[in-house]
């Protein structure tokens, strides 16, 4: 009887280990400092000046307001929207590329890190993105702050970075993170619980880690938990199902945000994949199975899913998060999806995720 009890106890203790993610990966988001003496005689880095800081933003939704599912794009509104956010998107895309250039350089080139810091400080000095004049503009802040903070996390440990610029950048990231969290705390609409909350959560988590604010980091992680608590046994998010013909697309979006936040949470010793009986893994499985076959979402929504431009396949930037998940839970199925699309990158998730997370083989 004692032997049976001991065996049962061992099984219980081993169970979490047997199902835990492997976390075999590249540098990840938190790029370590270079080895002392490994940063001399580096090549120069051509650092162009960033675009003018976006300080004030007043955007409106690109969807037809008469469509309660927010699934039908208003072409005129979309044109206006894209014009307004283009400078912001251009800055974010270029910024993470510079940070990725630092990670990619071998040995690592501190001049690339200094360039990324200069870009961040330029916008920080101008108090960029601090005058958000509409609800949609605050959503835009939540959608871009994560990329800013993740770029900083990649270069923060580079040698030779001056402390004063780093302090100014961290103060700016902290201000924006608090702005996002405060807005969401007062948001009683559906957007306070759907993908917009997960965007805010990723941004707050990244900004919190970058600035050492434990409460902001915890707020961001708890925002991911808002989503995890909603995931059904079938691996869906009801609020994203409500998007009708864009349900699959919004499930992909929600998943990428939750997976990226789970990666940051892991660095704080928190395993979001095990919470709510493995809800996040159910969501990932549902989304992966729908990448080439949207029939499940068509059945549950009763609407033909909106095809993607071009050949109709999911764009590589929309599945870049699979590199993070694959580094945790290696799968032949996911590897097959990624193999033909690498390198995969998303500016909102820190750039080239193949660079940061692909397991060396």
Secondary structure, DSSP 8 states (H G I E B T S, - for coil): -HHHHHHHHHHHHHHHHHHS-----SS-SS-----TTSSSS--------------EE----SB-TT-TTS-SB-HHHHHHHHHHHHHHHHHHHHHHHHHHHHHHSSS--HHHHHHHHHHHHHHHHTTTT-EE-SHHHHHHHHHHHHHHHHHHHHHTT-TT--HHHHHHHHHHHHHHHHHHHHHHHT--SGGGTSHHHHHHHHHHHHHHHHHT-HHHHHHHHHHHHHHHTTB-TTS-BHHHHTTGGGHHHHHHHHHHHHHHHHHHHHTTT--GGGHHHHHHHHHHHHHHHHSS-THHHHHHHSS-----STTSS--GGGSTTHHHHHHHS--HHHHHHHHTT-S-EEGGGTEEHHHHH----
